[in-house]
Amino acid sequence: MLNVAIILGSTRPNRLSEPIGLWVEAAAKKTEGWNVERVDLRDWPLPFYQEAASVMQLKGEYSIDLAKEWSKKIASFDAYILVTPEYNHGTSAVLKNALDYLYAEWNNKPVAFVGYGSVGGARAVEQLRLVAGELQMADIREAVHVANPWMLVKDGVFAAEEFHGKKLAALIAQLDWWAKALQAAR
């Protein structure tokens, strides 16, 4: 079994990462051999990173209990799907901070992106690809970009269009391949 996390990258009230994340989760749960868990950053109120050393130097010796729990949670997964908003041409501060808290826990695992915003979260996804590289993650090519998502969420439900579904299916297939390959390599 592959343990796959769908990480909701916004904690704002009325956020769109929740309905979009639920849509991703429903599709991911249909994937044979996947154990899927939605990880909501609202449940992980990590303070801004403030350790005395870099995360690589700490080697898992975090001073904050919540960081220790976050480390265990993230280490338990084989692959990740990040659902990210685009704020001011980048990802959310809360998602970037959650990524920055850890290092080895992310290493040698694949990551996929579902972005949303006025240009489909494309700039946030590109920013996250740079971060993923530094965390030694394998960022897969396929991504879902939801442009103008506020027009596609009705009563808390994301009304995906056909092309969104096709892109998500391609993302899941590619993530599955990479997750299996890297799990075997680890």
Secondary structure, 3 states (H helix, E strand, C coil): CEEEEEEECCCCCCCCHHHHHHHHHHHHCCCCCEEEEEEEHHHCCCCCCCCCCCHHHHCCCCCCHHHHHHHHHHHCCCEEEEEEECECCECCHHHHHHHHCCCCCCCCCEEEEEEEECCCCHHHHHHHHHHHHHCCCEEEEEEEEEECHHHCEECCEECCCHHHHHHHHHHHHHHHHHHHHHHHHC
